Amino acid sequence: MKIKVIAIDMIGVIINETRIISNRLYNMVENNPISKEKMKDNYDNGISSGQLTIEEFWAELAIENWETYEYNFLSSLDFNNDCKTFFEKYKESVKFVLVSDLPTKWSKIILNENAIYKYFDELICGDTKDGSKKDGSSYKLLAKNHGIEGTLVIDDTLKHLQRAADMKFNVVHFISKKDKDSPFTTIDNFSDLGNYLSSNIE
């Protein structure tokens, strides 16, 4: 297998945190006017699928100066600095595609804030037309734009990897701890991911 394209997730991979809505944002909002469940639903079935606008999402939380609040929230997420070295080292060898259920605007803020936007050839986000990972359509779009052979999908969520694997993509399960029950190759840091990639790009 010669890897030509890496399709990489944001939350749980580039960002070390996983529950950025139900934990981080919910606890960040003072006097929250909606429940944790409602906030999560507004994200999952709202802004991350294009059914709610970003402004509507923040209006539900009664946030004043929401764009500043939004920026502060996204820029405070725990960024995995090791990915910068990884992207810089392999930028000439492979194409990088972001495949994330984050809305496009949020993805761009995070990538720009951490100076890695320049490494990506394409962003396939939750609000991209036919771009949701929830039903696997993002991987169909990935296959259409970049092909399946030679494309490696990296994600921390097993159900997403399974959908990609069912389409015959090569996959890597990026996890914070080695999961012996994972049916896929497991890697928990960008240094090991680099070693894996180096052996598959020659």
Secondary structure, DSSP 8 states (H G I E B T S, - for coil): ----EEEE-TBTTTBS-S-IIIIIIHHHSTT-SS-HHHHHHHIIIIITTTSS-HHHHHHHTT-TTHHHHHHHHHHTS-B-THHHHHHHHHTTTSEEEEE-SS-HHHHHHHHHHTT-GGGEEEEE-TTSTT--TTTTHHHHHHHHHH-STTEEEEES-HHHHHHHHHTT-EEEEE-SS--TT-SSEEE-SHHHHHHHHHTT--
